């Protein structure tokens, strides 16, 4: 492979029935939110994840916003959220006038239930109003765990804490469609289906993409019905345009849903490819001193959405930034993990509880190419360049 070759970080793999389904929408004129594919897509998600109800929305962020709203999060409330995550779930909390309280991460970059339990037990008190943050006097209403890069969170510990203190749980499963548990109390359950509500994303770089789109899942029929009502402009009489509540134009279009139906048909194959490439990276990076491929939690079957390597600059001989530049010059796109949210300007005054591991990961992690169409030869090329770039 030439030095000028370009291997992107994560791009969609459009194949199967995609053109057929999308062409049907174009040929028939059913391109907006009306049309059969929206409902088919919802049914396909339910069939795959075993969630009882699914509501298609325009993107994952609005799915999180509606899920928080339906969980009873109100202005002035607080939501426990990891600092190490894409900013979308944090913004969704703020959209409601609520405040994020930032938690540390565990060894897989997911929300750390031990850190969170310490915060709840030492920093809060349980009252008739609910769980109250001693420092701010605000009510802690919910937990928003994020299954980072497809690795499932420790939902057993998170749900145990939530039930003990009366907290709602909204799973940000936007990166983890197809990830599941293979042992424990949630054996054979998929991420997104364990909390009160879960949200998937179909952004362009996700394992299943519609370009832009999301899905709310729940096992509560009344919540699903309310989610559908609110996200389709709260229509009480669609013919005479009567609206008894403030609704939102958060609908997924039939055109995008058609692409989603084709993509979900390919999901098992994509996960198989991603796992094979993960194992190939693991084999080829094993002998490189100072470079470690992030592992996966025991008792889980992740979707292997992203591949994260940890750089020990002293052992490797170069830091993360230098390696990223070297790989870019070799035609390989990589990215560091997100800037920690408790340090972001809009949230720098929000409470953050004992952030340590997240800082450690932020300084060392680099994400390497992981597209579903990535070939074994490309993995070998990336690994070889990592080996020679220190």
C-alpha positions in Angstrom: 0.0 0.0 0.0 1.4 3.4 -1.0 2.4 6.1 1.4 -0.3 8.3 -0.2 -3.1 5.8 0.6 -5.9 7.4 2.6 -7.6 5.2 5.3 -10.4 7.2 7.0 -11.2 6.8 10.6 -14.8 5.7 10.2 -17.0 5.9 7.1 -20.3 4.2 6.2 -20.6 1.0 4.3 -23.6 1.3 2.0 -24.6 -2.0 0.4 -27.3 -4.6 0.4 -30.9 -3.3 -0.3 -30.0 0.4 0.3 -30.4 1.6 -3.3 -33.6 -0.5 -3.8 -35.4 0.8 -0.7 -34.3 4.4 -1.2 -35.2 4.3 -4.9 -38.7 3.1 -3.9 -39.1 6.2 -1.7 -38.0 8.5 -4.6 -40.1 6.7 -7.2 -43.3 6.9 -5.1 -42.7 10.3 -3.6 -42.8 9.1 0.0 -39.7 11.0 1.2 -40.9 12.9 4.3 -41.9 11.5 7.7 -45.0 9.8 6.2 -44.3 6.4 4.6 -44.0 2.7 5.4 -40.2 2.6 6.1 -40.3 4.6 9.3 -42.6 2.0 10.9 -40.6 -0.9 9.4 -37.4 0.6 10.8 -38.9 0.8 14.2 -40.1 -2.8 14.0 -36.6 -4.0 12.8 -35.0 -2.3 15.8 -37.5 -3.9 18.2 -36.9 -7.3 16.5 -33.2 -7.0 16.8 -32.8 -5.6 20.3 -36.0 -7.2 21.8 -37.1 -3.8 23.0 -40.9 -3.7 23.1 -41.3 -0.3 21.6 -39.2 2.0 19.3 -39.7 5.6 18.2 -37.7 6.9 15.2 -36.3 10.5 15.6 -34.2 12.9 13.6 -31.0 12.3 15.5 -29.7 10.7 18.7 -29.4 14.0 20.6 -33.1 14.9 20.3 -33.7 11.3 21.3 -31.8 11.9 24.5 -33.6 15.2 25.1 -37.0 13.6 24.8 -36.0 10.6 26.9 -34.8 12.9 29.7 -38.0 14.9 29.5 -40.2 11.8 29.7 -38.1 10.7 32.7 -39.3 13.7 34.6 -36.1 15.8 34.4 -37.1 19.4 35.1 -35.3 22.8 35.1 -32.9 22.9 38.1 -32.6 19.1 38.4 -29.3 17.4 38.1 -28.3 14.4 36.0 -25.2 12.2 36.6 -23.2 11.9 33.4 -19.7 10.8 32.5 -17.2 13.6 31.7 -15.6 11.3 29.1 -18.1 11.3 26.3 -19.1 13.2 23.2 -20.8 16.4 24.3 -24.3 15.5 22.9 -25.8 13.9 26.1 -24.5 16.8 28.2 -26.1 19.3 25.9 -29.3 17.4 26.0 -29.4 17.8 29.8 -28.8 21.5 29.5 -31.6 21.9 26.8 -34.1 21.0 29.6 -32.6 23.6 32.0 -31.1 20.9 34.1 -27.5 20.6 35.1 -24.9 17.8 34.5 -22.8 16.5 37.4 -19.7 14.9 35.9 -18.5 11.4 37.0 -15.2 9.7 36.3 -14.7 6.6 34.1 -13.7 3.0 34.6 -11.0 0.9 33.0 -13.0 0.8 29.7 -13.7 4.5 29.6 -17.4 4.0 30.7 -19.2 5.6 33.6 -17.6 4.3 36.8 -20.3 3.0 39.1 -17.9 3.0 42.1 -17.0 6.6 41.6 -20.7 7.4 41.2 -21.8 5.4 44.3 -19.2 7.3 46.4 -20.6 10.6 45.1 -24.2 9.6 45.9 -23.4 8.2 49.4 -21.0 11.0 50.5 -22.3 14.0 48.6 -26.1 13.5 48.6 -28.9 12.9 51.0 -32.2 11.1 50.4 -35.3 13.1 51.3 -39.0 13.2 50.6 -38.1 15.3 47.5 -35.8 12.7 46.3 -32.0 12.5 46.2 -30.5 16.0 47.0 -27.0 17.1 46.2 -25.6 18.5 49.5 -23.4 21.0 47.7 -25.9 22.5 45.4 -29.2 21.7 47.1 -30.6 20.5 43.7 -32.5 17.3 43.2 -30.6 14.5 41.4 -33.1 13.0 39.1 -31.4 10.7 36.7 -28.3 8.8 35.5 -27.2 9.0 31.9 -24.6 6.3 31.2 -22.9 6.2 27.8 -21.7 2.9 26.3 -18.4 4.4 25.0 -17.2 3.1 21.6 -19.5 0.1 21.9 -18.2 -1.3 25.1 -21.2 -2.0 27.5 -21.3 -0.2 30.8 -21.6 -2.0 34.1 -25.4 -1.8 34.0 -25.9 -4.2 36.9 -24.1 -1.8 39.3 -25.7 1.3 37.7 -29.2 0.0 37.8 -28.7 -1.2 41.4 -27.7 2.3 42.5 -30.5 3.9 40.5 -33.2 1.7 42.1 -31.8 2.2 45.6 -32.0 6.0 45.3 -35.0 6.4 43.0 -33.2 7.6 40.0 -34.2 7.2 36.4 -31.7 5.7 33.9 -31.5 6.9 30.3 -29.0 4.8 28.4 -27.0 6.6 25.7 -26.5 3.6 23.4 -25.8 5.8 20.4 -22.4 4.1 19.9 -23.4 0.6 20.9 -26.2 -0.8 18.7 -25.6 -4.6 18.7 -23.6 -4.7 21.9 -24.9 -7.1 24.5 -24.3 -8.9 27.8 -23.2 -12.6 27.8 -23.5 -13.2 31.6 -24.9 -11.8 34.8 -28.4 -10.5 35.4 -28.7 -8.9 32.0 -27.4 -11.9 30.0 -28.6 -11.8 26.4 -29.9 -8.2 26.8 -28.7 -5.5 24.5 -27.4 -2.1 25.6 -30.2 0.5 25.4 -32.9 -1.9 26.6 -32.0 -2.1 30.3 -32.7 1.5 31.6 -36.0 3.3 31.6 -35.2 4.4 28.1 -32.4 3.9 25.6 -31.3 5.9 22.6 -29.5 4.8 19.4 -27.8 7.0 16.8 -27.5 6.5 13.1 -25.1 9.3 12.4 -22.8 8.9 9.4 -20.0 7.2 11.3 -22.1 4.8 13.3 -22.1 1.0 12.7 -25.6 1.4 11.2 -26.2 4.8 9.5 -29.0 6.8 7.9 -26.8 9.8 7.5 -28.6 11.4 10.4 -31.2 9.8 12.7 -31.9 8.2 16.0 -34.2 5.8 17.8 -35.7 5.8 21.3 -36.4 2.4 22.8 -38.4 1.5 25.9 -40.5 -1.3 27.3 -43.2 1.1 28.6 -46.0 1.5 26.1 -47.2 4.8 27.6 -43.8 6.3 27.3 -43.4 5.2 23.7 -46.8 6.7 22.8 -45.8 10.0 24.5 -42.5 10.0 22.7 -44.2 9.5 19.4 -46.7 12.2 20.2 -44.2 14.8 21.2 -41.7 14.2 18.4 -44.4 14.5 15.7 -45.6 18.0 16.7 -48.0 16.8 19.5 -50.9 16.4 17.1 -54.2 15.8 18.8 -56.2 16.2 15.6 -53.9 15.8 12.5 -56.7 16.8 10.1 -57.7 20.0 11.9 -54.3 20.8 13.3 -55.2 20.8 17.0 -52.3 20.7 19.4 -52.8 20.5 23.2 -49.1 20.5 24.1 -45.9 22.0 22.8 -44.5 19.4 20.3 -41.3 19.1 18.3 -40.4 18.4 14.7 -38.1 15.6 15.6 -39.4 13.0 13.0 -37.2 10.7 11.0 -37.9 10.9 7.3 -39.1 7.9 5.3 -36.2 8.3 3.0 -33.6 8.0 5.8 -35.6 5.2 7.4 -35.4 3.2 4.2 -31.6 3.4 4.3 -31.8 2.3 8.0 -33.9 -0.8 7.1 -31.2 -1.8 4.6 -28.5 -1.1 7.1 -30.0 -3.1 10.0 -30.2 -6.1 7.7 -26.4 -5.9 7.4 -25.6 -5.3 11.1 -24.7 -8.9 12.1 -22.2 -9.0 9.3 -20.7 -5.6 10.2 -20.2 -6.7 13.8 -18.5 -9.9 12.6 -16.1 -7.8 10.4 -15.4 -5.3 13.2 -14.6 -8.1 15.7 -12.3 -9.8 13.2 -10.5 -6.5 12.6 -10.2 -5.8 16.3 -8.6 -9.2 16.8 -6.3 -8.5 13.9 -5.2 -5.2 15.4 -4.7 -6.9 18.8 -2.4 -9.5 17.2 -0.4 -7.0 15.2 0.0 -4.4 18.0 0.9 -7.0 20.6 4.6 -6.7 20.1 4.9 -2.9 20.0 6.2 -1.6 23.3 4.2 1.2 24.8 1.1 0.6 22.6 -2.0 -1.2 24.1 -5.3 -1.9 22.4 -8.2 -1.1 24.8 -9.8 -4.3 26.0 -13.5 -5.2 26.3 -15.4 -5.8 29.6 -15.9 -9.3 30.8 -19.3 -10.8 30.3 -20.1 -8.6 27.3 -20.2 -8.9 23.5 -19.5 -5.4 22.1 -20.1 -4.2 18.6 -16.4 -3.1 18.3 -17.5 0.2 16.9 -14.2 2.1 17.6 -10.7 0.8 18.2 -8.8 2.8 20.9 -5.1 2.4 21.4 -3.3 3.7 24.6 0.1 5.3 24.1 2.7 5.1 26.9 5.0 7.9 25.6 7.9 6.8 27.7 7.8 3.2 26.6 6.8 4.0 23.0 9.2 6.9 22.5 6.6 9.3 21.2 3.4 10.8 22.6 -0.1 10.6 21.2 0.1 13.9 19.3 3.3 12.9 17.5 1.9 9.5 16.5 -1.3 11.1 15.2 0.8 13.5 13.0 3.0 10.6 11.7 0.0 8.5 10.8 -1.7 11.4 9.0 1.5 11.9 6.9 1.1 8.2 5.9 -2.5 8.6 4.8 -4.1 7.3 8.0 -6.8 9.3 9.7 -6.9 9.0 13.5 -8.5 11.0 16.3 -7.9 11.5 20.0 -10.9 11.1 22.4 -13.1 14.0 23.2 -12.0 17.0 25.3 -13.4 16.2 28.8 -16.7 17.8 29.3 -16.1 19.2 32.8 -13.3 21.3 31.2 -15.5 22.6 28.3 -16.3 26.3 28.6 -20.1 26.0 28.9 -19.7 23.4 31.7 -16.6 24.5 33.5 -18.6 25.7 36.5 -20.5 22.5 36.9 -19.7 20.0 39.6 -17.2 17.2 38.7 -16.5 14.5 41.2 -13.0 13.1 41.6 -12.0 13.0 37.9 -8.8 10.9 37.6 -9.0 8.0 35.1 -10.8 10.1 32.5 -7.9 12.5 32.5 -5.4 9.7 32.2 -7.2 8.3 29.2 -7.7 11.7 27.6 -3.9 12.2 27.6 -3.1 8.8 26.0 -5.9 7.5 23.8 -5.9 7.5 20.0 -8.7 6.0 17.9 -7.5 4.2 14.7 -9.4 3.3 11.5 -12.4 1.1 12.2 -14.8 1.3 9.3 -17.0 -1.8 8.5 -15.3 -1.9 5.1 -11.8 -1.9 6.6 -9.7 -4.7 5.1 -7.2 -7.0 6.8 -4.5 -5.5 4.6 -5.4 -2.0 5.7 -5.2 -3.1 9.4 -1.7 -4.5 8.7 -0.7 -1.2 7.1 -1.9 0.8 10.0 -0.2 -1.4 12.5 3.1 -1.3 10.6 3.0 2.5 10.5 2.3 2.6 14.3 5.3 0.3 14.8 7.6 2.5 12.7 6.4 5.9 13.9 8.1 6.2 17.2 
